[in-house]
Amino acid sequence: MSIAPLNLDPIVLAAHVAKAYNNTHQLAYAHLSADLKVLQTSPNFLSLLHTSGIEVIGEPVSHVLWEFVGADEILLDVLHGVLPVYQLEQVHREQADGAVRYLSFRVSLVRERDPSGGLLLLIEDTTEHGRLQQALVQDRNELMLLKKQLEQANRDLTELNQLKSLFLSMAAHDLQTPLTAIFGYADLLLQGIAHTSAAQQQEFLETIRAQANRLSRLVTDLLDLDQIEQGSLNLVPMDCVLNDLIEEVVVVISVEAQQRDVLLNVDLPPDPIVLWADPDKLRQILYNLTGNALKYTMSGGFVQIQAGQDHDRVTLSITDSGLGMSEAQVANLFTLYYRTEEAKDRRIQGKGLGLYIVKSLVEAHNGRVYVSSRPNQGTTFTVTLPKESAGNSHE
């Protein structure tokens, strides 16, 4: 079936097409004279600009549209053929109600290579396109940010897995070391108990006890680490005498200090230091800090334990004459699994757990831990704890 051609005047047809295009694409136009004044406009010119009540015909285009302020020279270049066209894309226009619209402007000669015909200014409302484009840009930026976050999370997980593998290897080694010592000295006692003096037997038993304590502390660290990571650390506070806890810990670590040829000094006030805290966690803080000090102090050095109190706070300090640390190392000191390069190079045993656990336990008691250190000049750890917990007061 054939379709009969439309019997329309070309000018009428062009007018219909222009009207349909204007309605579909929200397009308006203005005819500009050679001196850049508005000669005529499309009927929808002002409505497209969401403007009313202003004179347009005979006015300079820069008075009608602020977007063309200062653009006279460029428009004249278009008029004289220096530039083929002048375009402004996605210009923001804020309306009286605060809504933002996007407009695109295009200026070209009315008649090609004929300046006498003036300029044709086309204005298109591209708000929907602009909003979509803005939304796409925002979505793209959010996706890029999310991609970077996922990549960083993946790197962090990979590093954490590597650290955990290293930790398990070190933990297995640290568990094996005291067990080997315990089995070895127990066998010596069993095999030669009739041929060893009482002094030797006492020495063997002290070594077994020291290694058993070391093993117990490692297991306690592992259990507490799990609770800390799960956010389920449980404190059982009561009245504690810090002097007694320190003396108890000193008895245990003195064996290791003697074996390492490290002098152990204790400076405690004559009056008891009483605070409301979990005694087991305080012991763990003491063991980890003193054990750390002993590990990094060379033969002939010293470790000093001091404690004091004022009206509402308790202060505990552990000072050693050991390797010391740089500011960068101190900044990372309480990071889980962190160990200094010197510790790795010197093959000093450790898992990067102790100080992380110390900080967590101190903060669980509403306390603070501070570090003062310089390379080759030793280190001081200072712990401050409240005598009373935030929710407890007793006389």
Stockholm file with secondary structure:
# STOCKHOLM 1.0

chainA/1-395         MSIAPLNLDPIVLAAHVAKAYNNTHQLAYAHLSADLKVLQTSPNFLSLLHTSGIEVIGEPVSHVLWEFVGADEILLDVLHGVLPVYQLEQVHREQADGAVRYLSFRVSLVRERDPSGGLLLLIEDTTEHGRLQQALVQDRNELMLLKKQLEQANRDLTELNQLKSLFLSMAAHDLQTPLTAIFGYADLLLQGIAHTSAAQQQEFLETIRAQANRLSRLVTDLLDLDQIEQGSLNLVPMDCVLNDLIEEVVVVISVEAQQRDVLLNVDLPPDPIVLWADPDKLRQILYNLTGNALKYTMSGGFVQIQAGQDHDRVTLSITDSGLGMSEAQVANLFTLYYRTEEAKDRRIQGKGLGLYIVKSLVEAHNGRVYVSSRPNQGTTFTVTLPKESAGNSHE
#=GR chainA/1-395 SS CCCCCCCCCHHHHHHHHHHHHHHHHTEEEEEECTTSBEEEECTTHHHHTTCCSCCCTTSBHHHHCGGGTTCHHHHHHHHTTSSSCEEEEEEEEECTTSCEEEEEEEEEEEETTEEEEEEEEEEEECHHHHHHHHHHHHHHHHHHHHHHHHHHHHHHHHHHHHHHHHHHHHHHHHHHHHHHHHHHHHHHHHHHTTTSCHHHHHHHHHHHHHHHHHHHHHHHHHHHHHHHHHTCCCCCCEEEEHHHHHHHHHHHHHHHHHHTTCEEEEECCSSCCEEEECHHHHHHHHHHHHHHHHHTCCTTCEEEEEEEECSSEEEEEEEECSCCCCHHHHHTTTSTTCCCHHHHHTTCCCCSCHHHHHHHHHHHTTCEEEEEECTTSCEEEEEEEESSCTTCCCC
#=GC SS_cons         CCCCCCCCCHHHHHHHHHHHHHHHHTEEEEEECTTSBEEEECTTHHHHTTCCSCCCTTSBHHHHCGGGTTCHHHHHHHHTTSSSCEEEEEEEEECTTSCEEEEEEEEEEEETTEEEEEEEEEEEECHHHHHHHHHHHHHHHHHHHHHHHHHHHHHHHHHHHHHHHHHHHHHHHHHHHHHHHHHHHHHHHHHHTTTSCHHHHHHHHHHHHHHHHHHHHHHHHHHHHHHHHHTCCCCCCEEEEHHHHHHHHHHHHHHHHHHTTCEEEEECCSSCCEEEECHHHHHHHHHHHHHHHHHTCCTTCEEEEEEEECSSEEEEEEEECSCCCCHHHHHTTTSTTCCCHHHHHTTCCCCSCHHHHHHHHHHHTTCEEEEEECTTSCEEEEEEEESSCTTCCCC
//
